[in-house]
Amino acid sequence: MKIEYLILIILLAYFYKISIKDSISESKNKKFIQENLKIGSYVVIMSGIIGEVIEMDESTVIIVSGNREHRSYLRIEKESIKKIIDRLN
């Protein structure tokens, strides 16, 4: 009888960690990005591309990625930004 309660408690704790705690930390990360994103910031987008923000409007961002010889300009949605990183060397 007690082992069933133990299994239930473990399952509830796992559910809390997976669903609730991860969504709270993800919403905090989105809020941080909205408040700190500016022109000149280096960002990583969901697909793993790293680039520098060169232009912004309400919902989209233009980033430049690549090296000096081969630059790519990408227009992305602000929602697809995964994180802001420190300036690259």
Secondary structure, DSSP 4 states (H G I P E B T S, - for coil): -HHHHHHHHHHHHHHIIIIIIHHHHHHHHHHHHHHH--TT-EEEETTS-EEEEEEE-SSEEEEEEE-SSSEEEEEEEGGGEEEEEPPP-
